[in-house]
Amino acid sequence: MQEKKKRETTEVQKITYNNAKLWQLAFFSLNNAATNLYLALMGYVTYYANGIVGLGVFLLSMILTAMRVFDGITDPVIGFLLDKTEGRYGKFRPFLVAGNLLLAGSCIVLFFTNHLVPKFFRLPYFIFVYGIYVIGYTFQTVVAKSGQTIITNNPKQRPMATYFDSMFIMAAYGGTTLYVSNYLVPKYGGFLNPHLFQEFVLVIAGISMLCTGFAIVGIWEKDQKKFYGLPNGRKQKIQKKDYVEIVKHNKPIRMLTLASCANQFVAIVYSHTTVGVMLFGILMKNYAIYGLIGIVVAVPTLFVVSGGIKIAQHYGQRRALIIATCLAVMLQFFMGLILFFGNITKISFIPSKINGITVLFVLIFTLLNGCKSIINNMVVPMIADCCDYEMTRSGKYVPGLMGALFSFIEKAVSAFGTAFVGVVLTCIGFGKELPQISDEATPILVGATLFLYCGVPILGWIVTLLAMHNYELDKTKMQEIHQKNVRERLEAKGERIEEEK
């Protein structure tokens, strides 16, 4: 009897997994690179808005927090539209095109014109144009989460999205940071020259459009109704009450959202542009390292991510996320000790000046960076698992709604990361002007840097571990869900799986 059941399960998996080619997974992941290039660009918007437009630090922090909440509000609306969309060009591709065009147009207008309008009009102008940017960003990112459901449902392939996302996002942020710290800043003499931001935005827009083009090619073959319909072939009616119903009954998405909220909050804090200036520019007195470090650790970081993917493929994505988070807590604690007790001004990437503190810092940074990549990117394919669970639970296929609901709650909570950094800076005396590379490393600034870069992440990751303790979609549960969906599809086609008599 057990032999018969094993044979049947193998047949189910062989027949029905929606497998993707490796290049399709890679190309579609470039969608994340396209949007994260703009996130990296907008990480410097505070320096433009403060130093050139003339807006205050605390005011900017509150505005950007409010705009991120607005970003969350747009998610359910656009996710609802995506679930309703079934056009000539598919469900997902139109949102990629529209989103990227809105991103490019709004950012170019912002950095080229905001400082030229009359002073009394600069604040509302900034808010309006930034709002257009948010809408474009939502159009494109809603596909990143919901599109995972049609690319593949094979549990061996889904974790691969984490690898490609990690690689491309690292390239986006690392390349951007290197470009700014080692080319733009020396070329324009700092962040007070508007031409720096104008050149910056044009380069980002061009590369992002190229990445979006590849993403469209990657999802093209899969963006058909046969891949995103219900398993039993029924038509469904999506209503607004489905949002409430999912939040109430889908416990996995609630737990995953809680974990991601904590992850996103701490990621916004430790990766904040100002925190980078404080750590590398003021404490280490070598801001160029901020750009170089991403390049130096890129390849070793991918090896760490590859290890996480192997764990996810063999033991499930939940287990991989828990292990990566535990390691991150430990490594971040050691990083705090190095930054507090070590002579970090001696850290250098010049071959003749490489020493023990440099080797130790790079080692811990590499391992930590790999764990962060797994933590931040593993949740995307896990949303697809929650969507499959919802299809089994309620019979509804709502990838747009699930991804948008996830993003709405995540952004609403993580929005306070920007405000949190602004409040901390205000409390230590930087309420009007941001810390600059030439500032002195006072004890209060050192303490604030260590708190933002090390303390906050540890606290946030503890919340992630508590959420994953109550997340039930492990490897065994997902196999059951896939097999149930498989049977429904076969029954809808009038097919059945032969069993031994």
Order of alpha helices (4+ residues) and beta strands (2+ residues): alpha-alpha-alpha-alpha-alpha-alpha-alpha-alpha-alpha-alpha-alpha-alpha-alpha-alpha-alpha-alpha-alpha-alpha-alpha-alpha-alpha-alpha-alpha
